[in-house]
Amino acid sequence: QVQLAESGGGTVEPGGSLRLACVASRSIFSFASMGWYRQAPGNQRELVASLRANGWIDYDDSVNGRFTVSRDGAKNTVYLQMNSLKPDDTGVYYCKAEETRFPGTVDYWGQGTQVTVSS
């Protein structure tokens, strides 16, 4: 069973920065992709950024230019650097790992970390 552990959340003022980390219990390169999602109160969980095993990265338009996803294979860790934070960025941030398992895929989720942007 794969385990994902997020950390780095907290409360920050608008314009501030946070760096989230997601540590996997096995090599992150064993997954087809890893992604960061967020869920605001009353909203559905939405994709923020994804990082595929081949290095391809996608960002939601709302965070493009402000957030950066990266990885450290030696530490089995994926990061989300969040700059110029806005109140709309508030929510619980989840890490997801997608594993290819014929004939489909299997998703693993972390427990989430709270990010609050408020003055």
Secondary structure, 3 states (H helix, E strand, C coil): CCCEEEECCEEECCCCCEEEEEEECCCHHHCCEEEEEEECCCCCCEEEEEEECCCCEEECCCCECCEEEEEEHHHCEEEEEECCCCHHHCEEEEEEEEEEECCEEEEEECCCEEEEECC
